[in-house]
Amino acid sequence: MAEEYEVHPLKPDDSVQLKIRKRVPLDKIINLLLEGHEVFIECDRRTAHYIKRRISDELNTPVEAYPSIYKGVEGYVFKISIVKQLLEELNRNH
């Protein structure tokens, strides 16, 4: 049997902090990647997949994303695919 989400009834005086969605700075990430940088972003798996797909589509090149911890913060590191870079290097040398 599947597990269910836990339900918590709220009292009128209960204080709940709403989560705020953050805007993903795709242009900034793309510029850094094109300059040759790897980029760390604090995000979950789902957001990382979205970022990876959007950047890959925008650049028309594969982008890699790896779960990482940077300065104690969990997130993902993004970089342009090393396979793509190696293929470009081979093409330049031939």
C-alpha positions in Angstrom: 0.0 0.0 0.0 1.3 3.4 -0.9 2.3 5.9 1.8 0.2 9.0 2.2 1.3 12.5 2.9 0.9 13.6 6.5 -1.9 16.2 7.0 -1.6 18.9 9.7 -4.7 20.9 10.6 -3.7 24.5 11.3 -5.1 26.6 14.1 -6.1 30.2 13.5 -3.1 31.5 15.4 -0.5 29.1 13.7 2.2 30.8 11.7 3.2 29.2 8.5 6.1 30.5 6.4 5.4 30.2 2.7 8.2 29.1 0.3 9.2 31.5 -2.3 10.2 30.3 -5.8 13.5 31.8 -6.9 14.1 32.9 -10.5 16.7 30.9 -12.3 19.3 33.3 -13.9 19.6 31.4 -17.2 21.4 34.2 -19.0 24.0 34.5 -16.3 24.6 30.7 -16.1 24.9 30.5 -19.9 27.4 33.3 -20.0 29.6 31.7 -17.3 29.4 28.3 -19.1 30.4 29.9 -22.4 33.4 31.5 -20.6 34.5 28.0 -19.6 33.4 28.1 -16.0 31.6 25.4 -14.1 28.6 26.8 -12.2 27.2 25.7 -8.8 23.5 26.4 -8.1 21.7 25.6 -4.9 18.7 23.6 -6.2 16.9 20.3 -6.0 17.0 17.5 -8.5 13.9 18.7 -10.3 15.1 22.2 -10.7 18.5 21.0 -11.9 16.8 18.9 -14.6 14.9 22.0 -15.7 18.0 24.1 -15.8 20.0 21.5 -17.6 17.3 21.0 -20.3 16.8 24.8 -20.8 20.5 25.5 -21.2 21.1 22.5 -23.4 18.3 23.6 -25.7 19.5 27.3 -25.7 23.1 26.3 -26.5 22.2 23.4 -28.7 24.9 21.4 -26.9 24.9 18.8 -24.1 25.2 20.2 -20.6 26.2 18.0 -17.6 24.7 18.4 -14.1 26.2 16.7 -11.0 24.8 16.7 -7.5 27.3 18.5 -5.3 28.0 20.2 -2.0 29.7 23.6 -2.1 30.5 25.4 1.1 28.1 23.1 3.0 25.2 23.8 0.7 23.6 21.1 -1.5 23.0 21.7 -5.1 24.2 20.9 -8.6 27.3 21.8 -10.6 26.7 22.5 -14.3 29.2 22.4 -17.1 29.3 22.0 -20.9 29.7 18.4 -21.7 33.4 17.2 -21.8 32.5 14.9 -24.7 31.4 17.8 -26.8 34.6 19.7 -25.9 36.7 16.6 -26.9 34.9 16.2 -30.2 35.5 19.8 -31.1 39.2 19.5 -30.2 39.5 16.4 -32.4 37.8 18.2 -35.3 40.2 21.2 -35.0 43.2 18.9 -35.1 42.1 17.0 -38.2 
